[in-house]
Amino acid sequence: MTFRMKPIAALVAAALMAGTTAGAEDFKMLTGWGANHSGTANMAYGYIDIVKEMSGGEIIITPSGPEVVPAGQQLQPVAAGVFDLIYTHGLYHTGDTGIGAALDAVKGDVDFRRDSGIWDWVDQHYQDTQGLKILAIPTATTGFRFYLHDPMDPEKKLKGMKIRALPSYNKIVESLGATPVVVQFGELYSAAEKGVIDGMVWTTVGAVGYKFHEVAPYIAEPAFGTVSYLIMMNLDKWNGLDADTQKLLLDAGYQIEKDSVEIFERLREEEDAQMFAEGAQTTSIGMTAEEANRLFTERALEVAVEMSGKTGEEFRDLVLSTSGM
């Protein structure tokens, strides 16, 4: 990603015009999605609530979503200090590093990620390359799945179809005979409605908030992978905090990681029930969960290597050596 000073200056001006006075314990967070996304509501806002509770109301985090800064452009203003925190996913900044996206290849066990050294490795990588300190890697073990306009034909599969996909999903999409295409997030509903795409790969939890099941009503199983979100802080801001505040922010991060696993399993049941009640149906991609996970893992780790070179190779080797697939 090319850093552009003009947009940063505009963001600074906008923040000043808003009339907010930020103190040492009043932070501004950018979120990749709005409140109607389950991840934002339960992970980003959940983290905000935990921090507020742990600090007795002394630390306030104010969120702003993609209506302020588009999701794919949020990393740079946080690294520049215009905002203090970010809640995002690695697929939104593969132009800067492929490591965050490749985290989806790592199994979602919270303590495994920390005990294996993977969490610390990724934290150091973002500090060294992006000027960001990781506070939490909350993960939805419910993963990703296909949302299709029509049920999949077991013989033709998805041959000739166009499926909205990001780099980590391409191998699964192509293995089914479809062509992965890029469609901006804000255009997904209309693209599916108008037949520009025949379906999409999206998180298993979170589709209902955008009503994707109205235009892609066939929910394909099995789901695959994990969805590893990132909550990070501007490194200079982090280094300026006292040790107690740093510990509190990290403790809150560990708590939201633990909470997220159970929350998203429950949300999957609730959101599936809502979509099926509104007319969605089940179809299959004709793979076992093991086959789908293997293809997804291979591709996610390839993204790390393609986008981050030798650093990506180091991460791939770490994941494989610790059996984090």
N, C-alpha and C positions, 0 to 999 in steps of 0.2 A: 504494500500500500504506500502510495506517495503522500507524504505529509504536505498539507496545504495550509499556509498560515492564515489566509483570508477567512476560510470558514471558522477557524479557531477564534480569530478576533471577533467574528460575528457572534459566536457562542458566548464569549466572555462578555460582550456588550449586552447580550440578552439576559445573562445571569445577573448582571449588575442592575439592569432595568427592572428586573423582577422585584428588587427591593429586599432581598433576603440577606441577612448578615450572618455569615457562617463563622461559628466559633470552633474551638478545638474539638468539640464534641458534637458538632452539627455537621453532618455529612450529606452530600448530594450523590445519588446513585442513578446511573443510566440502566434501563432494562431493555433487553432486545425485543420484548413483546409487551403488550398491554395487560391490563388486569383480567381480560377475558381469556387469557392463556393460563392453563392450570399450573404450568411451571412458575410463571410470575407470581400468581396468587399464593402458591404454597411454598415455593423456594425463596424467591426474592423477598416477598412480603413476610414470609415466615421467618426469614433471617432477621429482617428489620424488627419484628416483634420480639424475637428472642434477645436481641441486643438491648432493646429498650427495657425488657423485663430484667435481664441480668444486671443492667446498669442502674436500676431503680429510676428509670426515666431520664437519666443524665446524658445518654447518648441517643440522639435523634437522627435517623436517616430518612431523607426525603427522596422518593423515587420519581423519575421522569422516564417516559417510554419512548418508543420510536417516532412518536409525533414530534418530539423535540430534536432528536438526532436519529436518522435511519439506522436500523440494526447493524447493517454491514459497514457503517462508518463510525461506530461508537468507540472502538479501541483507542484511536488516536487522541480524541479530546480528553479521555481519562488519563492516558499516559502523559498528556501535556499539562494535566492538573486543572483543567476547566471543570471537571467533575472528579469526585473523590473515589467512587466505587462503580463497578460495572457488574451486571448480571447478564451473561451471554452464553453462547455455545461456540466451540472451536471452529465449526463449519462457517461461521460468519467472518472469520479472519484468516482463512487459509493463505491469503496473499502475504500475510505477515509470518505465519508459522503453521505447519501442519500438525503440530503436537497435540493441540487441544482437540482437534477432530479425531485424532487417533485414539484418544482416551476412551472412545466408545467401544474399542476392541477389548478393553480390560473388563474382567468380570466385576460386577457391581458391589461385591462385599466391601463394606466400608473399612473394616480393620485390615483386611488383606491389602488394600491399596496403600495403607499407611505403613504396615509392618514390612511390606515387600520393598519399600523405598521408592515406589512409583510416585506416590504423592509428593514426596520431597524433591524428587528429580524434576517433575513437571513444575513445581513451585520455583525452583532455582532457574529453570529454563526461562520462565516468564519474567523473572526478575532481571536476568542477564540480557535478554533480547527485547523485551517490551517495556521495561520499567514498571512492572506490575507485580504486586505481591498477592499470591493466592490466599484467600481466607477460607474457602470451602469449595469442594467439588461435589455438590449434591447431585445424585444420580437417580434417574428413573430406570429401574431394572425392567420395566415393562417394554422398553425398546421401541422399535419402529415397525411399521407394516404398510402394506399397499391399501390404498383406497381407490376403487375402480368404478368407472361409469357403467360397465357391464360385467357379468360374471365371467371368470376366466374359462375358456374352452380347454379342457384337459389335453386335447391333441394339438391345437394351434397355439396354445398358451397365449402369450401377448405379442405374437409375431405381427410386425407392422404397426404396432401402437406406439404412441408417444407418451412417455411417463415423466412427469416432473421429478427430478432427482438431483441431489447434490453429490459431490465426488465419492463419498463413502458408500453410496448405494449402487453405484454404476454397475458393479460386477453382477449383482443379483438381477438388476433390470435387464442387462444385456443377455444374461443366461436364459432369460425367459423369452428372448427374441424381440424385445422392445427397444426403442431408442430413448436414451435419457436426454431430456431437454431441460434448459434452465428457464424458469419463470420466476419473476420477482414475487416475494411473499404476498404483497398487497394485491397482486393480480391473479392469485391462484383460484379463487372462487369463480371469477368471471371466465378464466381460461377453461376451467372444467365445464362450466355452464354452457359456453359457446362451442365446445368441442375442439378447442385449440389443443388440449391435451386429453388423453383417454383415462388419466388417473394420476396419482401422485404417491410418493412415499412420504409419510409424515409420522410424527410420533404417535404411538398407540394411545397415549393420554394427551389430550389437548385439542384434538380435531373438532370436538363438539362445540367448543367456544366460537369457532369460525364457521360452523355449519357446513363443513366440507361434505358431510354425509348427505346433504340435500342434492349435491351435484355429482358426487361419487359414492353412491349408496351401497356398493358392494365392498364389505370389509374383509380383506384377505388375510388368512392365517397360513402359516404361523408368523408371529412377531419375531423379531431378531435383534440382536445387539443390546446395548444399553444406551441411554441418553445422558451423557456426562456434561452437566452445566458447570459454569465457572462463576464464582463470586470473587472479584479481585479488587485490590485497592492500589491507587497511585503509590508508587514505591517511596517517593519523597515524603508524601503525607504519612505513610506508614512509619518511616524512619523518624519522623518528628513526634511520634506518640510516645508516651511513657510506657514502661514495661507492663503495668497493670492493665492499661487500656488495650495494649496489643494482646495480652493473654485473654482478655474478655472477648475480643473479636474472634480469636482463634477458637476459643471454647464454644462460642456460639456457632462457629462454622462446623465444628465436629458434631454439635447437636443437630443442626439442620441436615447434615449428611445422614445421621442415624434415623431421623424422623422421616426423611423423604422416601426411603425404601417402603415402609409400611403405608404411608400416605398414598403413594402412586399405585400400589396394588389395590387399595380400596377405590381410588378414583377410576381405575380401569373398569372395575365392575359397575360402578355407578354410571360412567359415561357410556359404556357399551349398552347398558339397559336403556338409557335415554335415546341413543341413536336407533336401537332396534324398535323401540316403541314409536319412533317417528318414521319408520319405514325402511331402515337400513337392513341389509341381509348379509349373510356370511358366504364367502366363497373361499377358494384355496389357491395358493400359488404353486401347488403341486410339488412342494419340497417338504422334507422333514425339518424340524427346528434345527437339528444338528447340521444339515446341509446348508441351510440359510445362514446360520451363524458362522460357519466356516468361510463362506463366500464373503460375508460382511467383514469378518475379522481380517481376512487377507487384504481386502480392498482398503480398509481403514488404515492398516499399517503401511500399505503402499503409498497412501496419501502423505503420511509422515515423511517418507523417504523422498517422494517427488517434490514436496514443498520445502523440506528442511535439510535435504542432502545428508551429509555425514551425521548431523545431529539426529535426524530422523532414523538413520540406521542404528544409532546408539539406543534410541528409545525402543525401536522394534526389537532389538536384541534383548533389552532389559525385560520387556513384556514377555517375550518367548521364553527367556531363561527362568522367569519366575512363575511360569504357567498361568499368566494372567489373562489368557484368552477365554 
